[in-house]
Protein backbone atom coordinates (compact mmCIF):
# COMPACT_ATOMS: atom_id res chain seq x y z
CA UNK A 1 0.00 0.00 0.00
CA UNK A 2 1.33 3.38 -1.04
CA UNK A 3 0.68 6.63 0.82
CA UNK A 4 -2.41 8.27 -0.61
CA UNK A 5 -1.01 11.72 -0.01
CA UNK A 6 2.45 11.69 -1.66
CA UNK A 7 1.94 8.56 -3.80
CA UNK A 8 5.60 7.75 -3.23
CA UNK A 9 6.41 6.28 0.14
CA UNK A 10 4.85 3.14 1.59
CA UNK A 11 1.91 3.76 3.89
CA UNK A 12 2.67 2.87 7.49
CA UNK A 13 -0.40 4.39 9.11
CA UNK A 14 -3.83 3.05 8.36
CA UNK A 15 -6.96 4.15 10.09
CA UNK A 16 -10.66 4.65 9.57
CA UNK A 17 -12.11 8.06 10.19
CA UNK A 18 -15.79 8.59 10.85
CA UNK A 19 -17.03 12.11 10.28
CA UNK A 20 -20.77 12.75 10.56
CA UNK A 21 -21.40 9.04 10.11
CA UNK A 22 -19.30 8.88 6.90
CA UNK A 23 -16.42 6.42 7.08
CA UNK A 24 -13.18 7.12 5.28
CA UNK A 25 -10.18 4.81 5.02
CA UNK A 26 -6.87 6.64 5.31
CA UNK A 27 -3.43 5.31 4.34
CA UNK A 28 -0.47 7.56 5.03
CA UNK A 29 3.33 7.34 5.17
CA UNK A 30 4.98 8.64 8.31
CA UNK A 31 6.11 11.86 6.70
CA UNK A 32 2.70 12.82 5.36
CA UNK A 33 0.99 11.70 8.53
CA UNK A 34 3.10 14.12 10.53
CA UNK A 35 2.52 16.87 8.03
CA UNK A 36 -1.20 16.37 8.06
CA UNK A 37 -1.31 16.50 11.81
CA UNK A 38 -2.38 12.90 12.10
CA UNK A 39 0.35 12.24 14.61
CA UNK A 40 -2.24 12.06 17.35
CA UNK A 41 -1.52 8.34 17.50
CA UNK A 42 2.10 8.88 18.41
CA UNK A 43 1.02 10.35 21.73
CA UNK A 44 2.06 13.88 20.85
CA UNK A 45 2.08 15.84 24.12
CA UNK A 46 0.53 19.00 22.74
CA UNK A 47 -2.47 17.17 21.31
CA UNK A 48 -5.58 19.27 21.66
CA UNK A 49 -8.81 20.14 20.01
CA UNK A 50 -6.94 22.30 17.55
CA UNK A 51 -5.05 19.32 16.18
CA UNK A 52 -8.35 17.77 15.30
CA UNK A 53 -9.34 20.69 13.13
CA UNK A 54 -7.07 19.58 10.31
CA UNK A 55 -8.58 16.12 10.65
CA UNK A 56 -12.08 17.48 10.24
CA UNK A 57 -11.10 18.69 6.83
CA UNK A 58 -8.96 15.89 5.42
CA UNK A 59 -9.07 14.16 3.13
CA UNK A 60 -10.88 16.76 1.09
CA UNK A 61 -11.17 15.13 -2.35
CA UNK A 62 -10.66 18.42 -4.10
CA UNK A 63 -7.65 19.07 -1.95
CA UNK A 64 -5.77 15.78 -2.13
CA UNK A 65 -6.89 14.18 -5.38
CA UNK A 66 -6.30 17.14 -7.65
CA UNK A 67 -2.56 17.55 -8.22
CA UNK A 68 -2.89 20.95 -9.84
CA UNK A 69 -4.39 22.19 -6.59
CA UNK A 70 -1.02 22.04 -4.87
CA UNK A 71 0.72 23.86 -7.67
CA UNK A 72 -1.52 26.88 -7.73
CA UNK A 73 -2.33 26.83 -4.07
CA UNK A 74 -4.39 29.77 -2.93
CA UNK A 75 -2.63 31.89 -0.37
CA UNK A 76 -3.60 34.93 1.63
CA UNK A 77 -2.28 38.06 -0.06
CA UNK A 78 -1.82 39.80 3.23
CA UNK A 79 0.08 37.24 5.32
CA UNK A 80 0.96 34.62 2.63
CA UNK A 81 -0.57 31.77 4.57
CA UNK A 82 -1.78 28.82 2.51
CA UNK A 83 -4.76 26.71 3.42
CA UNK A 84 -2.48 23.76 4.00
CA UNK A 85 -0.52 25.76 6.55
CA UNK A 86 -3.76 26.72 8.25
CA UNK A 87 -4.78 23.06 8.49
CA UNK A 88 -1.47 22.24 10.14
CA UNK A 89 -1.64 24.92 12.81
CA UNK A 90 -5.44 25.45 12.95
CA UNK A 91 -4.66 29.14 13.19
CA UNK A 92 -5.02 31.85 10.61
CA UNK A 93 -2.27 34.41 10.04
CA UNK A 94 -4.47 37.48 9.79
CA UNK A 95 -8.04 38.72 9.55
CA UNK A 96 -7.81 38.76 5.75
CA UNK A 97 -7.43 34.94 5.71
CA UNK A 98 -11.14 34.66 6.51
CA UNK A 99 -11.94 36.32 3.19
CA UNK A 100 -9.30 34.43 1.23
CA UNK A 101 -10.45 31.01 2.38
CA UNK A 102 -14.14 31.84 2.74
CA UNK A 103 -15.44 29.05 0.49
CA UNK A 104 -13.47 26.37 2.33
CA UNK A 105 -14.13 27.88 5.71
CA UNK A 106 -17.93 27.85 5.62
CA UNK A 107 -18.28 24.05 5.95
CA UNK A 108 -15.68 24.07 8.73
CA UNK A 109 -17.51 26.79 10.65
CA UNK A 110 -20.72 24.80 10.33
CA UNK A 111 -19.08 21.76 11.87
CA UNK A 112 -17.45 23.75 14.64
CA UNK A 113 -20.41 25.90 15.56
CA UNK A 114 -23.40 23.60 15.33
CA UNK A 115 -24.37 24.59 11.79
CA UNK A 116 -24.10 28.33 12.40
CA UNK A 117 -22.30 30.65 10.00
CA UNK A 118 -23.74 34.03 10.94
CA UNK A 119 -22.71 36.14 13.94
CA UNK A 120 -25.61 37.22 16.14
CA UNK A 121 -23.70 38.83 18.96
CA UNK A 122 -22.05 42.10 19.88
CA UNK A 123 -21.15 44.64 17.21
CA UNK A 124 -18.37 47.20 17.72
CA UNK A 125 -19.78 50.69 18.29
CA UNK A 126 -17.73 52.10 15.41
CA UNK A 127 -19.62 49.91 12.91
CA UNK A 128 -22.38 52.53 13.09
CA UNK A 129 -26.11 52.42 13.57
CA UNK A 130 -26.88 50.88 10.18
CA UNK A 131 -25.42 47.50 11.00
CA UNK A 132 -27.02 47.49 14.44
CA UNK A 133 -30.42 48.19 12.87
CA UNK A 134 -29.91 45.54 10.21
CA UNK A 135 -29.04 42.98 12.84
CA UNK A 136 -32.11 43.89 14.82
CA UNK A 137 -34.25 43.66 11.69
CA UNK A 138 -32.89 40.23 10.87
CA UNK A 139 -33.60 38.98 14.36
CA UNK A 140 -37.15 40.33 14.22
CA UNK A 141 -37.75 38.61 10.89
CA UNK A 142 -36.62 35.30 12.33
CA UNK A 143 -38.88 35.84 15.31
CA UNK A 144 -41.78 36.64 12.99
CA UNK A 145 -41.24 33.36 11.18
CA UNK A 146 -41.24 31.53 14.51
CA UNK A 147 -44.50 33.18 15.56
CA UNK A 148 -46.18 32.38 12.25
CA UNK A 149 -45.03 28.76 12.43
CA UNK A 150 -46.38 28.39 15.95
CA UNK A 151 -49.60 30.21 14.88
CA UNK A 152 -49.25 33.03 17.39
CA UNK A 153 -50.71 35.54 14.99
CA UNK A 154 -51.38 38.35 17.42
CA UNK A 155 -47.72 38.52 18.43
CA UNK A 156 -46.71 38.04 14.80
CA UNK A 157 -48.68 41.13 13.81
CA UNK A 158 -46.97 43.04 16.57
CA UNK A 159 -43.54 42.03 15.33
CA UNK A 160 -44.53 42.83 11.76
CA UNK A 161 -45.30 46.41 12.83
CA UNK A 162 -41.94 46.64 14.54
CA UNK A 163 -40.24 45.42 11.37
CA UNK A 164 -42.03 48.02 9.27
CA UNK A 165 -41.01 50.80 11.62
CA UNK A 166 -37.42 49.61 11.57
CA UNK A 167 -37.37 49.32 7.78
CA UNK A 168 -38.60 52.86 7.50
CA UNK A 169 -35.94 54.06 9.91
CA UNK A 170 -33.26 52.22 8.00
CA UNK A 171 -34.44 53.71 4.72
CA UNK A 172 -34.42 57.24 6.16
CA UNK A 173 -30.95 56.87 7.63
CA UNK A 174 -29.71 55.39 4.38
CA UNK A 175 -31.12 58.40 2.54
CA UNK A 176 -29.22 60.84 4.74
CA UNK A 177 -25.86 59.28 4.03
CA UNK B 1 6.60 46.76 43.94
CA UNK B 2 3.37 45.67 42.40
CA UNK B 3 4.73 42.61 40.64
CA UNK B 4 5.65 41.24 44.03
CA UNK B 5 2.18 41.95 45.26
CA UNK B 6 0.59 39.88 42.48
CA UNK B 7 2.99 37.07 43.22
CA UNK B 8 2.83 37.22 47.01
CA UNK B 9 -0.81 38.04 47.52
CA UNK B 10 -2.06 34.62 48.41
CA UNK B 11 -5.67 34.81 47.50
CA UNK B 12 -7.48 36.70 44.77
CA UNK B 13 -10.99 38.08 45.24
CA UNK B 14 -12.50 35.34 43.10
CA UNK B 15 -11.14 32.72 45.49
CA UNK B 16 -13.00 34.15 48.49
CA UNK B 17 -15.89 31.70 48.16
CA UNK B 18 -18.41 34.42 48.99
CA UNK B 19 -20.25 34.84 45.69
CA UNK B 20 -23.78 33.66 44.89
CA UNK B 21 -24.33 29.87 44.99
CA UNK B 22 -20.80 29.43 46.26
CA UNK B 23 -21.64 26.20 48.08
CA UNK B 24 -21.39 24.48 44.69
CA UNK B 25 -20.01 27.00 42.21
CA UNK B 26 -16.46 28.09 43.02
CA UNK B 27 -15.93 30.73 40.37
CA UNK B 28 -17.04 32.25 37.08
CA UNK B 29 -14.77 33.29 34.24
CA UNK B 30 -15.51 35.25 31.08
CA UNK B 31 -13.02 35.60 28.25
CA UNK B 32 -13.36 37.73 25.12
CA UNK B 33 -10.95 37.20 22.20
CA UNK B 34 -10.22 40.29 20.12
CA UNK B 35 -7.73 41.24 17.40
CA UNK B 36 -6.62 44.59 16.05
CA UNK B 37 -7.52 45.47 12.50
CA UNK B 38 -4.73 45.44 9.90
CA UNK B 39 -2.19 43.76 12.15
CA UNK B 40 -1.10 40.15 11.58
CA UNK B 41 -2.32 37.79 14.30
CA UNK B 42 0.04 37.32 17.25
CA UNK B 43 0.95 33.78 16.20
CA UNK B 44 2.97 35.03 13.19
CA UNK B 45 3.67 38.62 14.24
CA UNK B 46 7.21 40.05 14.22
CA UNK B 47 8.77 40.97 17.57
CA UNK B 48 8.72 44.66 16.70
CA UNK B 49 5.02 44.64 15.79
CA UNK B 50 4.19 42.53 18.83
CA UNK B 51 5.78 45.23 21.01
CA UNK B 52 3.66 47.82 19.19
CA UNK B 53 0.52 45.87 20.04
CA UNK B 54 1.43 45.86 23.73
CA UNK B 55 2.11 49.62 23.68
CA UNK B 56 -1.11 50.35 21.81
CA UNK B 57 -3.28 48.29 24.15
CA UNK B 58 -1.55 49.65 27.25
CA UNK B 59 -2.18 53.21 26.07
CA UNK B 60 -5.80 52.40 25.26
CA UNK B 61 -6.56 51.26 28.80
CA UNK B 62 -4.22 53.40 30.90
CA UNK B 63 -6.48 56.50 31.03
CA UNK B 64 -9.62 54.75 32.13
CA UNK B 65 -8.74 51.52 33.84
CA UNK B 66 -6.35 50.92 36.72
CA UNK B 67 -4.50 47.95 35.31
CA UNK B 68 -0.88 47.03 35.95
CA UNK B 69 1.24 46.02 32.95
CA UNK B 70 3.32 42.86 33.41
CA UNK B 71 5.58 41.82 30.54
CA UNK B 72 6.39 38.14 30.28
CA UNK B 73 10.03 38.90 29.47
CA UNK B 74 10.45 40.61 32.84
CA UNK B 75 9.20 37.63 34.82
CA UNK B 76 11.09 34.58 36.03
CA UNK B 77 9.72 31.13 35.11
CA UNK B 78 8.59 30.66 38.71
CA UNK B 79 6.77 34.00 38.83
CA UNK B 80 4.98 33.13 35.59
CA UNK B 81 4.00 29.77 37.02
CA UNK B 82 2.45 31.43 40.06
CA UNK B 83 0.40 33.71 37.79
CA UNK B 84 -0.74 30.68 35.78
CA UNK B 85 -1.78 28.89 38.97
CA UNK B 86 -3.79 31.95 39.98
CA UNK B 87 -5.45 31.79 36.52
CA UNK B 88 -4.26 35.34 35.81
CA UNK B 89 -2.34 34.29 32.70
CA UNK B 90 -2.59 31.26 30.43
CA UNK B 91 0.15 28.64 30.00
CA UNK B 92 0.32 29.73 26.36
CA UNK B 93 1.05 33.35 27.30
CA UNK B 94 3.62 32.24 29.83
CA UNK B 95 5.55 29.85 27.60
CA UNK B 96 4.79 30.20 23.90
CA UNK B 97 3.90 33.81 23.14
CA UNK B 98 6.52 35.92 21.40
CA UNK B 99 6.10 39.14 23.35
CA UNK B 100 3.34 38.43 25.79
CA UNK B 101 2.05 40.81 28.41
CA UNK B 102 -0.85 40.99 30.83
CA UNK B 103 -2.73 43.96 32.24
CA UNK B 104 -3.97 42.94 35.67
CA UNK B 105 -6.29 44.71 38.11
CA UNK B 106 -5.53 45.27 41.79
CA UNK B 107 -8.14 42.78 42.92
CA UNK B 108 -6.94 40.25 40.34
CA UNK B 109 -10.42 39.97 38.91
CA UNK B 110 -9.43 41.41 35.53
CA UNK B 111 -6.59 40.27 33.32
CA UNK B 112 -6.16 41.48 29.76
CA UNK B 113 -3.66 39.20 28.06
CA UNK B 114 -1.84 40.72 25.11
CA UNK B 115 -0.25 38.66 22.32
CA UNK B 116 -1.75 35.43 23.45
CA UNK B 117 -3.12 33.40 20.54
CA UNK B 118 -5.13 36.55 19.78
CA UNK B 119 -3.92 40.12 20.24
CA UNK B 120 -6.27 40.50 23.16
CA UNK B 121 -7.82 38.11 25.61
CA UNK B 122 -9.98 40.08 28.00
CA UNK B 123 -10.57 37.92 31.06
CA UNK B 124 -12.74 38.60 34.09
CA UNK B 125 -13.03 36.35 37.14
CA UNK B 126 -15.62 36.34 39.90
CA UNK B 127 -16.46 34.30 42.95
CA UNK B 128 -19.51 32.01 42.76
CA UNK B 129 -21.99 32.01 39.89
CA UNK B 130 -22.07 35.49 38.34
CA UNK B 131 -22.18 35.01 34.58
CA UNK B 132 -24.21 38.10 33.74
CA UNK B 133 -22.25 40.47 36.00
CA UNK B 134 -18.91 39.13 34.80
CA UNK B 135 -19.92 39.40 31.14
CA UNK B 136 -21.02 43.00 31.74
CA UNK B 137 -17.64 43.77 33.27
CA UNK B 138 -15.75 42.21 30.34
CA UNK B 139 -17.96 44.13 27.91
CA UNK B 140 -17.16 47.40 29.67
CA UNK B 141 -13.42 46.76 29.33
CA UNK B 142 -13.96 45.75 25.72
CA UNK B 143 -15.80 49.04 25.08
CA UNK B 144 -13.04 51.10 26.70
CA UNK B 145 -10.38 49.48 24.52
CA UNK B 146 -12.53 49.76 21.43
CA UNK B 147 -12.69 53.53 21.83
CA UNK B 148 -8.98 53.67 21.08
CA UNK B 149 -8.33 50.78 18.69
CA UNK B 150 -10.08 49.25 15.70
CA UNK B 151 -10.98 45.60 16.08
CA UNK B 152 -10.89 43.04 13.27
CA UNK B 153 -14.62 42.47 12.72
CA UNK B 154 -16.65 41.02 9.88
CA UNK B 155 -20.33 41.87 9.43
CA UNK B 156 -21.21 38.27 8.74
CA UNK B 157 -19.01 36.24 11.06
CA UNK B 158 -18.30 38.74 13.81
CA UNK B 159 -15.03 39.18 15.68
CA UNK B 160 -12.20 37.53 13.76
CA UNK B 161 -9.87 35.33 15.77
CA UNK B 162 -6.70 33.37 15.03
CA UNK B 163 -8.49 30.06 15.54
CA UNK B 164 -11.93 29.62 13.92
CA UNK B 165 -13.16 27.88 17.08
CA UNK B 166 -13.41 31.34 18.67
CA UNK B 167 -14.80 33.39 15.80
CA UNK B 168 -18.08 35.28 16.19
CA UNK B 169 -18.47 36.47 19.75
CA UNK B 170 -14.95 35.42 20.81
CA UNK B 171 -16.64 34.56 24.09
CA UNK B 172 -15.67 31.70 26.34
CA UNK B 173 -17.73 31.59 29.52
CA UNK B 174 -16.63 29.07 32.14
CA UNK B 175 -17.92 28.03 35.51
CA UNK B 176 -15.86 26.09 38.01
CA UNK B 177 -18.12 23.78 39.92
CA UNK B 178 -17.58 21.39 42.84
CA UNK B 179 -19.64 18.21 42.39
CA UNK B 180 -18.63 15.66 45.04
CA UNK B 181 -22.21 14.38 45.41
CA UNK B 182 -22.55 13.56 41.72
CA UNK B 183 -19.11 11.91 41.64
CA UNK B 184 -19.78 9.85 44.78
CA UNK B 185 -23.11 8.65 43.42
CA UNK B 186 -21.42 7.89 40.07
CA UNK B 187 -23.65 10.12 38.01
CA UNK B 188 -20.96 12.21 36.28
CA UNK B 189 -20.26 9.62 33.59
CA UNK B 190 -23.84 9.88 32.42
CA UNK B 191 -24.07 13.64 32.84
CA UNK B 192 -20.93 14.67 30.93
CA UNK B 193 -22.07 13.28 27.52
CA UNK B 194 -25.47 14.94 28.00
CA UNK B 195 -23.81 18.30 28.66
CA UNK B 196 -21.59 17.86 25.59
CA UNK B 197 -24.66 17.43 23.44
CA UNK B 198 -25.81 20.90 24.47
CA UNK B 199 -22.72 22.49 22.93
CA UNK B 200 -20.94 22.80 26.28
CA UNK B 201 -17.62 21.28 27.32
CA UNK B 202 -16.75 19.71 30.66
CA UNK B 203 -13.10 19.63 31.73
CA UNK B 204 -10.87 19.33 34.76
CA UNK B 205 -9.85 22.55 36.51
CA UNK B 206 -6.63 23.16 34.61
CA UNK B 207 -8.22 23.23 31.18
CA UNK B 208 -8.04 20.93 28.21
CA UNK B 209 -7.02 17.39 28.95
CA UNK B 210 -6.65 17.85 32.70
CA UNK B 211 -8.39 15.44 35.07
CA UNK B 212 -11.07 16.50 37.49
CA UNK B 213 -8.92 16.91 40.60
CA UNK B 214 -10.93 17.24 43.78
CA UNK B 215 -14.27 16.71 42.02
CA UNK B 216 -13.96 20.14 40.47
CA UNK B 217 -15.21 20.54 36.92
CA UNK B 218 -14.99 23.41 34.51
CA UNK B 219 -17.98 23.83 32.24
CA UNK B 220 -17.80 26.20 29.31
CA UNK B 221 -19.44 26.97 25.98
CA UNK B 222 -18.02 25.38 22.85
CA UNK B 223 -19.89 27.39 20.23
CA UNK B 224 -18.97 31.02 19.74
CA UNK B 225 -20.74 31.72 16.45
CA UNK B 226 -24.47 32.03 15.80
CA UNK B 227 -25.68 32.81 19.29
CA UNK B 228 -25.62 36.15 21.08
CA UNK B 229 -23.44 36.59 24.16
CA UNK B 230 -26.56 36.70 26.32
CA UNK B 231 -27.91 33.45 24.87
CA UNK B 232 -24.56 31.74 25.40
CA UNK B 233 -24.40 32.65 29.08
CA UNK B 234 -28.11 31.94 29.59
CA UNK B 235 -27.67 28.43 28.22
CA UNK B 236 -24.64 27.85 30.42
CA UNK B 237 -26.45 29.34 33.40
CA UNK B 238 -29.43 27.01 33.05
CA UNK B 239 -27.20 23.93 32.74
CA UNK B 240 -25.28 25.01 35.84
CA UNK B 241 -28.52 25.50 37.76
CA UNK B 242 -29.65 22.04 36.71
CA UNK B 243 -26.33 20.59 37.89
CA UNK B 244 -26.62 22.45 41.19
CA UNK B 245 -30.06 20.98 41.77
CA UNK B 246 -28.86 17.47 40.97
CA UNK B 247 -25.80 17.90 43.16
CA UNK B 248 -28.05 19.01 45.99
CA UNK B 249 -30.30 15.97 45.66
CA UNK B 250 -27.25 13.68 45.44
CA UNK B 251 -25.96 15.23 48.68
CA UNK B 252 -29.36 14.82 50.34
CA UNK B 253 -29.55 11.21 49.18
CA UNK B 254 -26.06 10.46 50.52
CA UNK B 255 -26.90 12.03 53.84
CA UNK B 256 -30.10 10.01 54.09
CA UNK B 257 -28.94 6.62 52.90
CA UNK B 258 -25.43 6.42 54.35
CA UNK B 259 -24.96 9.22 56.87
CA UNK B 260 -22.35 7.46 58.99
CA UNK B 261 -20.25 6.43 55.97
CA UNK B 262 -20.38 9.99 54.66
CA UNK B 263 -19.41 11.43 58.02
CA UNK B 264 -16.63 8.87 58.33
CA UNK B 265 -15.24 9.79 54.92
CA UNK B 266 -15.32 13.50 55.69
CA UNK B 267 -13.57 13.17 59.05
CA UNK B 268 -11.00 10.69 57.73
CA UNK B 269 -10.08 13.22 55.07
CA UNK B 270 -9.98 15.95 57.68
CA UNK B 271 -7.70 13.71 59.73
CA UNK B 272 -5.41 13.16 56.76
CA UNK B 273 -5.14 16.87 56.08
CA UNK B 274 -4.57 17.76 59.73
CA UNK B 275 -1.94 15.10 60.33
CA UNK B 276 -0.10 14.16 57.18
CA UNK B 277 3.56 15.11 56.79
CA UNK B 278 3.81 14.23 53.09
CA UNK B 279 0.92 14.68 50.66
CA UNK B 280 0.59 14.60 46.86
CA UNK B 281 -1.59 17.01 44.88
CA UNK B 282 -4.25 14.47 43.94
CA UNK B 283 -4.68 13.18 47.50
CA UNK B 284 -4.70 16.72 48.86
CA UNK B 285 -7.42 17.72 46.39
CA UNK B 286 -9.54 14.67 47.17
CA UNK B 287 -9.33 15.32 50.92
CA UNK B 288 -9.98 19.05 50.47
CA UNK B 289 -13.05 18.18 48.42
CA UNK B 290 -14.34 15.90 51.21
CA UNK B 291 -13.68 18.53 53.88
CA UNK B 292 -15.42 21.19 51.85
CA UNK B 293 -18.41 18.86 51.44
CA UNK B 294 -18.32 18.35 55.22
CA UNK B 295 -18.45 22.13 55.74
CA UNK B 296 -21.33 22.52 53.25
CA UNK B 297 -23.29 19.73 54.96
CA UNK B 298 -22.66 21.10 58.44
CA UNK B 299 -20.46 18.25 59.72
CA UNK B 300 -17.48 20.55 60.09
CA UNK B 301 -18.19 23.96 61.54
CA UNK B 302 -14.90 25.52 62.61
CA UNK B 303 -13.25 25.72 59.16
CA UNK B 304 -14.06 28.47 56.67
CA UNK B 305 -15.64 27.62 53.32
CA UNK B 306 -12.95 29.29 51.28
CA UNK B 307 -10.44 26.60 52.27
CA UNK B 308 -10.91 24.54 49.11
CA UNK B 309 -10.66 27.53 46.77
CA UNK B 310 -7.61 28.87 48.57
CA UNK B 311 -5.67 25.69 49.12
CA UNK B 312 -6.24 24.36 45.63
CA UNK B 313 -4.25 27.33 44.38
CA UNK B 314 -1.76 27.61 47.24
CA UNK B 315 -0.70 23.98 47.15
CA UNK B 316 0.24 24.06 43.45
CA UNK B 317 3.92 23.47 42.66
CA UNK B 318 4.60 27.10 41.62
CA UNK B 319 3.17 28.57 44.80
CA UNK B 320 4.95 26.11 47.05
CA UNK B 321 8.27 26.95 45.42
CA UNK B 322 7.51 30.65 45.64
CA UNK B 323 7.08 30.27 49.40
CA UNK B 324 10.16 28.14 49.71
CA UNK B 325 12.06 30.87 47.87
CA UNK B 326 13.42 28.56 45.19
CA UNK B 327 13.02 25.33 43.25
CA UNK B 328 11.92 22.24 45.16
CA UNK B 329 12.10 18.58 44.24
CA UNK B 330 8.76 16.77 43.93
CA UNK B 331 9.13 15.01 47.31
CA UNK B 332 10.03 18.26 49.04
CA UNK B 333 6.98 19.87 47.51
CA UNK B 334 4.81 17.11 48.99
CA UNK B 335 6.33 17.86 52.43
CA UNK B 336 5.77 21.61 52.03
CA UNK B 337 2.23 21.02 50.83
CA UNK B 338 1.39 18.94 53.90
CA UNK B 339 2.89 21.60 56.18
CA UNK B 340 1.02 24.42 54.46
CA UNK B 341 -2.32 22.62 54.74
CA UNK B 342 -1.74 21.87 58.45
CA UNK B 343 -0.88 25.49 59.12
CA UNK B 344 -3.95 26.71 57.28
CA UNK B 345 -6.23 24.36 59.24
CA UNK B 346 -4.69 25.34 62.56
CA UNK B 347 -5.22 28.99 61.70
CA UNK B 348 -8.98 28.41 61.43
CA UNK B 349 -9.11 26.25 64.55
CA UNK B 350 -7.48 28.89 66.75
CA UNK B 351 -9.78 31.63 65.45
Interface residues (C-beta under 8 A of the other chain):
Chain A: X47 X48 X49 X50 X53 X78 X79 X81 X89 X90 X91 X92 X93 X94 X95 X98 X105 X108 X109 X112 X113 X114 X115 X116 X117 X118 X119 X120 X121 X122 X123 X124 X125 X126 X127 X131
Chain B: X35 X37 X38 X39 X40 X41 X43 X44 X117 X139 X142 X143 X146 X147 X150 X151 X152 X153 X154 X155 X156 X157 X158 X159 X160 X162 X163 X164 X165 X167 X168 X169 X171 X199 X208 X209 X223 X224 X225 X226 X227 X228 X229 X231 X232
